[in-house]
Amino acid sequence: MSAAGSIGRGLAASLPVVAGYLPVAAAFGAAGAAAGLPIAATAALSAGVFAGASQFLVVGFLAVGSSMPLAVLLGVALNLRHAVYAPLLAAHLPERGVARVLFAAALTDEVFATALATARRAQAPLPGPFLVGLAAGAYVAWVGGTLVGAAVGAGLASSAPVLADALSFALVALFIGLLAATLEVRTAAPAAIAVVGGIAGTLASDATLGILVGSVAGALAAALRLPRGAVRGRRS
Amino acid sequence: MSETTLLYASIGVLGLATAAIRIAPLYLSSESRLRRALGDADNPLSALGPVVIGALAGSTFASAGRDALVDGTMAPFLAAVATTIVCLGLRRSIGLTVVLAVGVHALAAHLF
């Protein structure tokens, strides 16, 4: 297959990701506008970071006037989960080349899941142009959706305050959705402790303390958790 | 440092760090301890993502709930929370859930 055809196949494979990204990206753009972020800065976040949860984190911190270095630190911690994606996909990627690196840079949760599913069906390494098409479709949807949301959101705050207020709920729905999507049996208990810590810290003081308390409590719970085999071994 | 400079510097640092997190493991040896730790389900590092998302979910939920209580907009807030839970239970599409929850929130605010 020609390179152009392979890029087209990659773009077609990105369509489900595009459909999922557009509303969330628009909600992110609107949230940026609601937090008082210039359109250029909101677009720069999407274009430069391309990691929704950490971008919402930065906007959330801006909205409550919290520390930016702390937002960056937590954003990096949040994105650490992406470190496993490239090694898990390595066997399905071209052995070298620019496409391999470009694709790795665009490995979001959804792009990873799509690539892995495609590779398992094909049972062969994915060609570079296909990966470029898949990543480009997702990236353009994310940045484009952000721009639309930021432009519309800025106007909404003055012309339709009820809708602008409703858009602020996008953050809550997104994080609950992300939590549901990433939950597994082995991480459920630490994540639940993080949720409770986040609520308690926020109600006791503010969102910054809530995020810190929740993250530390959940990380401690994960670190102290004993492997099931060890527990069974001690009982027997 | 001005607020604008700090904002763009933060975006740059977060962007570079995220790219490094995604690309660097491609160049780790399959025998490296870090790569094995990241892929090991029993390593606490692998739970870091869900933990931070959990803290964010709890914090944004509590913050929005407190604002709704103060502003007297508890009905739209609860309607949007219920919509989020029902949507995620029926179909795990985050994009659709966000759109419907925001729509129900706006509709409920208009009605009540």
Chai-1 contact restraints between the chains, C-beta under 6 A:
chainA,res_idxA,chainB,res_idxB,connection_type,confidence,min_distance_angstrom,max_distance_angstrom,comment,restraint_id
A,G20,B,G95,contact,1.0,0.0,6.0,A-B,restraint_1
A,P23,B,G95,contact,1.0,0.0,6.0,A-B,restraint_2
A,P23,B,V98,contact,1.0,0.0,6.0,A-B,restraint_3
A,P23,B,V99,contact,1.0,0.0,6.0,A-B,restraint_4
A,V24,B,G95,contact,1.0,0.0,6.0,A-B,restraint_5
A,V24,B,V98,contact,1.0,0.0,6.0,A-B,restraint_6
A,A27,B,V98,contact,1.0,0.0,6.0,A-B,restraint_7
A,A41,B,L7,contact,1.0,0.0,6.0,A-B,restraint_8
A,A44,B,I11,contact,1.0,0.0,6.0,A-B,restraint_9
A,L45,B,I11,contact,1.0,0.0,6.0,A-B,restraint_10
A,G48,B,I11,contact,1.0,0.0,6.0,A-B,restraint_11
A,G48,B,G15,contact,1.0,0.0,6.0,A-B,restraint_12
A,V49,B,L14,contact,1.0,0.0,6.0,A-B,restraint_13
A,V49,B,G15,contact,1.0,0.0,6.0,A-B,restraint_14
A,V49,B,T18,contact,1.0,0.0,6.0,A-B,restraint_15
A,A51,B,T18,contact,1.0,0.0,6.0,A-B,restraint_16
A,M68,B,L6,contact,1.0,0.0,6.0,A-B,restraint_17
A,M68,B,S10,contact,1.0,0.0,6.0,A-B,restraint_18
A,V72,B,S10,contact,1.0,0.0,6.0,A-B,restraint_19
A,V72,B,V13,contact,1.0,0.0,6.0,A-B,restraint_20
A,V72,B,L14,contact,1.0,0.0,6.0,A-B,restraint_21
A,G75,B,L14,contact,1.0,0.0,6.0,A-B,restraint_22
A,V76,B,A17,contact,1.0,0.0,6.0,A-B,restraint_23
A,A77,B,V52,contact,1.0,0.0,6.0,A-B,restraint_24
A,L78,B,V52,contact,1.0,0.0,6.0,A-B,restraint_25
A,N79,B,T18,contact,1.0,0.0,6.0,A-B,restraint_26
A,N79,B,I21,contact,1.0,0.0,6.0,A-B,restraint_27
A,L80,B,L48,contact,1.0,0.0,6.0,A-B,restraint_28
A,R81,B,G49,contact,1.0,0.0,6.0,A-B,restraint_29
A,H82,B,I21,contact,1.0,0.0,6.0,A-B,restraint_30
A,H82,B,R22,contact,1.0,0.0,6.0,A-B,restraint_31
A,A83,B,I21,contact,1.0,0.0,6.0,A-B,restraint_32
A,A83,B,P25,contact,1.0,0.0,6.0,A-B,restraint_33
A,A83,B,L38,contact,1.0,0.0,6.0,A-B,restraint_34
A,V84,B,L38,contact,1.0,0.0,6.0,A-B,restraint_35
A,V84,B,G39,contact,1.0,0.0,6.0,A-B,restraint_36
A,A86,B,P25,contact,1.0,0.0,6.0,A-B,restraint_37
A,A86,B,L26,contact,1.0,0.0,6.0,A-B,restraint_38
A,P87,B,P25,contact,1.0,0.0,6.0,A-B,restraint_39
A,P87,B,R35,contact,1.0,0.0,6.0,A-B,restraint_40
A,V101,B,I23,contact,1.0,0.0,6.0,A-B,restraint_41
A,A104,B,R22,contact,1.0,0.0,6.0,A-B,restraint_42
A,A104,B,I23,contact,1.0,0.0,6.0,A-B,restraint_43
A,A104,B,L26,contact,1.0,0.0,6.0,A-B,restraint_44
A,A105,B,A19,contact,1.0,0.0,6.0,A-B,restraint_45
A,A105,B,R22,contact,1.0,0.0,6.0,A-B,restraint_46
A,A105,B,I23,contact,1.0,0.0,6.0,A-B,restraint_47
A,L107,B,R22,contact,1.0,0.0,6.0,A-B,restraint_48
A,V162,B,A106,contact,1.0,0.0,6.0,A-B,restraint_49
A,V162,B,A109,contact,1.0,0.0,6.0,A-B,restraint_50
A,V162,B,H110,contact,1.0,0.0,6.0,A-B,restraint_51
A,L163,B,A106,contact,1.0,0.0,6.0,A-B,restraint_52
A,A166,B,V102,contact,1.0,0.0,6.0,A-B,restraint_53
A,A166,B,H105,contact,1.0,0.0,6.0,A-B,restraint_54
A,A166,B,A106,contact,1.0,0.0,6.0,A-B,restraint_55
A,L167,B,V102,contact,1.0,0.0,6.0,A-B,restraint_56
A,F169,B,A80,contact,1.0,0.0,6.0,A-B,restraint_57
A,F169,B,A101,contact,1.0,0.0,6.0,A-B,restraint_58
A,F169,B,V102,contact,1.0,0.0,6.0,A-B,restraint_59
A,F169,B,H105,contact,1.0,0.0,6.0,A-B,restraint_60
A,A170,B,V98,contact,1.0,0.0,6.0,A-B,restraint_61
A,A170,B,V102,contact,1.0,0.0,6.0,A-B,restraint_62
A,L171,B,T60,contact,1.0,0.0,6.0,A-B,restraint_63
A,V172,B,T60,contact,1.0,0.0,6.0,A-B,restraint_64
A,V172,B,F61,contact,1.0,0.0,6.0,A-B,restraint_65
A,V172,B,A64,contact,1.0,0.0,6.0,A-B,restraint_66
A,A173,B,T84,contact,1.0,0.0,6.0,A-B,restraint_67
A,A173,B,T97,contact,1.0,0.0,6.0,A-B,restraint_68
A,A173,B,V98,contact,1.0,0.0,6.0,A-B,restraint_69
A,A173,B,A101,contact,1.0,0.0,6.0,A-B,restraint_70
A,L174,B,V98,contact,1.0,0.0,6.0,A-B,restraint_71
A,F175,B,L56,contact,1.0,0.0,6.0,A-B,restraint_72
A,F175,B,A57,contact,1.0,0.0,6.0,A-B,restraint_73
A,F175,B,T60,contact,1.0,0.0,6.0,A-B,restraint_74
A,I176,B,A57,contact,1.0,0.0,6.0,A-B,restraint_75
A,I176,B,T84,contact,1.0,0.0,6.0,A-B,restraint_76
A,G177,B,L88,contact,1.0,0.0,6.0,A-B,restraint_77
A,G177,B,I94,contact,1.0,0.0,6.0,A-B,restraint_78
A,G177,B,T97,contact,1.0,0.0,6.0,A-B,restraint_79
A,L178,B,I53,contact,1.0,0.0,6.0,A-B,restraint_80
A,L179,B,I53,contact,1.0,0.0,6.0,A-B,restraint_81
A,L179,B,G54,contact,1.0,0.0,6.0,A-B,restraint_82
A,L179,B,A57,contact,1.0,0.0,6.0,A-B,restraint_83
A,A180,B,L88,contact,1.0,0.0,6.0,A-B,restraint_84
A,T182,B,P50,contact,1.0,0.0,6.0,A-B,restraint_85
A,T182,B,I53,contact,1.0,0.0,6.0,A-B,restraint_86
A,T187,B,A47,contact,1.0,0.0,6.0,A-B,restraint_87
A,T187,B,P50,contact,1.0,0.0,6.0,A-B,restraint_88
A,P190,B,A47,contact,1.0,0.0,6.0,A-B,restraint_89
A,P190,B,V51,contact,1.0,0.0,6.0,A-B,restraint_90
A,A191,B,P50,contact,1.0,0.0,6.0,A-B,restraint_91
A,A191,B,V51,contact,1.0,0.0,6.0,A-B,restraint_92
A,A191,B,G54,contact,1.0,0.0,6.0,A-B,restraint_93
A,A194,B,V51,contact,1.0,0.0,6.0,A-B,restraint_94
A,A194,B,G54,contact,1.0,0.0,6.0,A-B,restraint_95
A,A194,B,A55,contact,1.0,0.0,6.0,A-B,restraint_96
A,V195,B,G54,contact,1.0,0.0,6.0,A-B,restraint_97
A,V195,B,A57,contact,1.0,0.0,6.0,A-B,restraint_98
A,V195,B,G58,contact,1.0,0.0,6.0,A-B,restraint_99
A,G198,B,A55,contact,1.0,0.0,6.0,A-B,restraint_100
A,G198,B,G58,contact,1.0,0.0,6.0,A-B,restraint_101
A,G198,B,S59,contact,1.0,0.0,6.0,A-B,restraint_102
A,I199,B,G58,contact,1.0,0.0,6.0,A-B,restraint_103
A,I199,B,A62,contact,1.0,0.0,6.0,A-B,restraint_104
A,T202,B,S59,contact,1.0,0.0,6.0,A-B,restraint_105
A,T202,B,A62,contact,1.0,0.0,6.0,A-B,restraint_106
A,T202,B,S63,contact,1.0,0.0,6.0,A-B,restraint_107
A,L203,B,A62,contact,1.0,0.0,6.0,A-B,restraint_108
A,A207,B,S59,contact,1.0,0.0,6.0,A-B,restraint_109
A,A207,B,S63,contact,1.0,0.0,6.0,A-B,restraint_110
A,G210,B,S59,contact,1.0,0.0,6.0,A-B,restraint_111
A,I211,B,A55,contact,1.0,0.0,6.0,A-B,restraint_112
A,I211,B,S59,contact,1.0,0.0,6.0,A-B,restraint_113
A,G214,B,A55,contact,1.0,0.0,6.0,A-B,restraint_114
A,G214,B,G58,contact,1.0,0.0,6.0,A-B,restraint_115
A,S215,B,V52,contact,1.0,0.0,6.0,A-B,restraint_116
A,S215,B,A55,contact,1.0,0.0,6.0,A-B,restraint_117
A,G218,B,V51,contact,1.0,0.0,6.0,A-B,restraint_118
A,G218,B,G54,contact,1.0,0.0,6.0,A-B,restraint_119
A,A219,B,V51,contact,1.0,0.0,6.0,A-B,restraint_120
A,A222,B,P44,contact,1.0,0.0,6.0,A-B,restraint_121
A,A222,B,A47,contact,1.0,0.0,6.0,A-B,restraint_122
A,A222,B,V51,contact,1.0,0.0,6.0,A-B,restraint_123
A,A223,B,P44,contact,1.0,0.0,6.0,A-B,restraint_124
A,P227,B,D42,contact,1.0,0.0,6.0,A-B,restraint_125
